[in-house]
Amino acid sequence: MTLFKIIPVLLFSLTIPLANYLIGNVGIVCVPDGPCLIPVGFGLMAPSGVLIIGLALVLRDWVHETLGKWWSVGAVLLGAALSFGFSPAALAVASAVAFLFSEMADLMVYSKLRLKSKPLAVLSSQVVGAVLDSMLFVYLAFGSLEFSSGNALGKIYAGAIVASAMFIYKKGKSA
């Protein structure tokens, strides 16, 4: 197995602990007993780990492409387990549950669409995973859905950027 194939697994697995660190420590405003928040546009705020988890949803697709579906599943489990070593227990549980459910939904959508269009698969699976992760995580971690919309929007930004880059790259290769 080459380093190029291991890098996405490592990057993917480290996104949850990094996102959990940001949520508790970095943001424009930190809510007492709640998340640190950043603005994501349209007057919405989101927990600061949002962009990292948006990246995670895309990195999972990269793992799928380079190593296959079962490596993707293993990377999801590794990422969830790592969150317990770097986060307060309540945040780690919320993160692990949300991550596992959203990544499995993301994986199912991506698997169905990837042969038709990889950019469409990345964007579609990213949206499904972002919405599910946002609702589950915010509710489980903070007992409210208050930041779910901003959380989903921030994650969708990451997927849209990567899907656009893939589309442009694919267009350039076929020209």
C-alpha positions, -999 to 999 in steps of 0.1 A, spaced: 0 0 0 14 34 -10 17 65 11 -7 82 -13 -34 57 -2 -27 60 35 -27 98 36 -64 101 31 -71 76 58 -49 94 83 -63 128 73 -98 116 75 -93 99 109 -78 131 124 -107 154 114 -130 145 143 -105 152 171 -95 184 154 -131 195 149 -139 187 186 -109 207 197 -121 237 176 -156 234 189 -144 238 225 -116 263 220 -118 284 189 -145 308 176 -158 343 174 -180 337 204 -180 308 229 -213 300 245 -210 290 282 -215 252 284 -219 252 246 -199 255 214 -175 281 202 -192 296 171 -182 311 137 -203 329 112 -211 309 81 -232 334 62 -268 345 59 -268 355 96 -262 319 107 -236 307 132 -221 272 135 -199 253 159 -163 261 147 -155 225 138 -180 228 110 -155 233 82 -132 205 94 -162 180 94 -172 193 59 -137 183 49 -141 149 66 -172 141 45 -151 147 13 -120 129 26 -142 98 32 -150 99 -5 -113 100 -13 -107 70 10 -135 52 -9 -119 60 -43 -83 50 -33 -90 20 -11 -126 9 -15 -158 9 5 -146 -13 34 -116 9 41 -140 38 42 -161 21 68 -129 13 88 -117 49 86 -151 61 99 -148 38 129 -112 49 135 -122 85 133 -150 80 158 -127 61 182 -101 88 180 -126 114 191 -128 97 225 -91 103 232 -92 140 225 -125 153 236 -147 156 267 -168 124 269 -202 141 261 -187 158 231 -170 126 220 -202 105 222 -222 131 203 -195 134 177 -190 97 173 -227 89 170 -234 118 146 -203 110 126 -210 73 123 -246 78 111 -238 107 88 -208 90 73 -227 58 67 -255 78 49 -228 97 30 -212 64 20 -245 49 8 -253 79 -14 -218 82 -27 -216 44 -36 -248 47 -56 -238 78 -76 -201 75 -80 -202 55 -113 -225 80 -129 -207 112 -119 -181 116 -92 -187 154 -87 -224 147 -83 -217 118 -60 -194 140 -38 -219 169 -37 -250 147 -31 -234 125 -5 -219 156 12 -253 173 15 -269 142 30 -241 136 54 -239 173 64 -275 176 72 -277 144 92 -244 151 110 -255 187 118 -288 177 133 -275 148 153 -244 164 166 -259 197 177 -288 180 194 -268 153 211 -239 177 222 -260 207 232 -296 196 236 -309 219 209 -311 222 171 -303 259 173 -271 257 153 -280 229 129 -288 251 99 -255 270 101 -236 238 108 -251 221 77 -244 252 55 -208 253 65 -203 216 57 -220 220 24 -196 248 14 -167 223 17 -185 197 -4 -195 223 -31 -159 235 -34 -144 200 -37 -172 189 -62 -165 220 -83 -128 214 -83 -134 177 -93 -157 189 -121 -132 214 -134 -103 188 -132 -124 162 -150 -133 188 -177 -96 197 -181 -86 160 -185 -112 154 -212 -103 184 -232 
